[in-house]
Amino acid sequence: MSSPALAALHPRLPSPLRAVEDDRFSSRGVRLFLKRDDLIHPDLVGNKWRKLAPNLTAAAGRPILTFGGAYSNHLRATAAAGRLLSLPTIGVVRGDELAGRPLNPSLARCAADGMRLHFIDRSTYRHKTEPATLARVLRAADAEDAYVVPEGGSNTHAVRGCRALGEELAGLADVVAIACGTGGTLAGLAAGLAPDQRALGIPVLKGDFLTADIRTLQHRAFGAPLDNWTLDDRFHFGGYARTTPELDTFTEDFENRHGLPVERLYVAKLLYGLVALAEEDAFPRGTTLAAVVTGRPFP
Ligand SMILES: Cc1ncc(COP(=O)(O)O)c(C=O)c1O
């Protein structure tokens, strides 16, 4: 996929940076901005554009095969890219029990965008990055010629693509905060920041693998890990897609205060974490904080 073909989709880049008046921050001398990556493109939203665009170029017209769960934002974005750019896409979906059942709205959108869905059992899915298992999956999906993008889209091309997010914020924020799944977006963003800036990641999954994963992603993409980022792992609410009444109430209140539709799996936990940190006085007075809005609610 050539850069002109991608440019013809008119991504809104750099994405807008909007100041937000919120007394939970301003009363502590912190200025809050929202980096509206959710406005980059209506179908390739947020970090999906930044991660997929370089992979579409690298795929050079081959079918794109990627992986995800039944509600994966990444699968939907890949399917949309296929429709917009007339590229065949194959989605390998976790859970063979879903095969033959009516598709949920997220997978139905993928199929409507032309993605061919291939369901695999959870054990095979867990081992999908092992070469022999991957080869077996590609054969079974009749997609041996495909360009493979990993689950969540976080390969070296994607991490390098996310560096531009940091570069767009150079000089505009002291701390850039972002929700993390695989950590690929944070890994790239941190590499684009100026020396006096730092990145803060809020993991939405439970587990202590992410620091090592991000260091590995940075090593592969940039030759060495960077030390200008930290994680705060207190805000996952029990793990991926888990929530509590407290988080739901917080999120609805944030939407009402600021007129921002808040994506629930990632962005809600980020915003909750930032308010909690502000209330702990974790940011020195005078800090300018940019929260990256990496997605928007579906549908
Ligand atoms: C809306 C949203 N925000 C943040 C992320 C986390 O991105 P990463 O996996 O690069 O950490 C994702 C994951 O794909 C996402 O869908």
Ligand as a Chemical Component Dictionary entry (heavy atoms), coordinates in Angstrom:
data_LIG
# 
_chem_comp.id                   LIG 
_chem_comp.type                 NON-POLYMER 
_chem_comp.pdbx_formal_charge   0 
_chem_comp.three_letter_code    LIG 
# 
loop_
_chem_comp_atom.comp_id 
_chem_comp_atom.atom_id 
_chem_comp_atom.alt_atom_id 
_chem_comp_atom.type_symbol 
_chem_comp_atom.charge 
_chem_comp_atom.model_Cartn_x 
_chem_comp_atom.model_Cartn_y 
_chem_comp_atom.model_Cartn_z 
_chem_comp_atom.pdbx_ordinal 
LIG C1 C1 C 0 -8.750 2.123  22.323 1  
LIG C2 C2 C 0 -7.430 1.496  22.629 2  
LIG N1 N1 N 0 -6.567 2.152  23.412 3  
LIG C3 C3 C 0 -5.371 1.646  23.746 4  
LIG C4 C4 C 0 -4.976 0.416  23.279 5  
LIG C5 C5 C 0 -3.657 -0.140 23.727 6  
LIG O1 O1 O 0 -2.734 -0.203 22.725 7  
LIG P1 P1 P 0 -1.420 -1.091 22.903 8  
LIG O2 O2 O 0 -1.823 -2.504 22.664 9  
LIG O3 O3 O 0 -0.511 -0.560 21.869 10 
LIG O4 O4 O 0 -0.921 -0.886 24.286 11 
LIG C6 C6 C 0 -5.819 -0.316 22.443 12 
LIG C7 C7 C 0 -5.394 -1.638 21.951 13 
LIG O5 O5 O 0 -5.426 -2.003 20.871 14 
LIG C8 C8 C 0 -7.090 0.235  22.115 15 
LIG O6 O6 O 0 -7.975 -0.433 21.337 16 
# 
loop_
_chem_comp_bond.comp_id 
_chem_comp_bond.atom_id_1 
_chem_comp_bond.atom_id_2 
_chem_comp_bond.value_order 
_chem_comp_bond.pdbx_ordinal 
LIG C1 C2 SING 1  
LIG C2 N1 SING 2  
LIG C2 C8 DOUB 3  
LIG N1 C3 DOUB 4  
LIG C3 C4 SING 5  
LIG C4 C5 SING 6  
LIG C4 C6 DOUB 7  
LIG C5 O1 SING 8  
LIG O1 P1 SING 9  
LIG P1 O2 DOUB 10 
LIG P1 O3 SING 11 
LIG P1 O4 SING 12 
LIG C6 C7 SING 13 
LIG C6 C8 SING 14 
LIG C7 O5 DOUB 15 
LIG C8 O6 SING 16 
# 
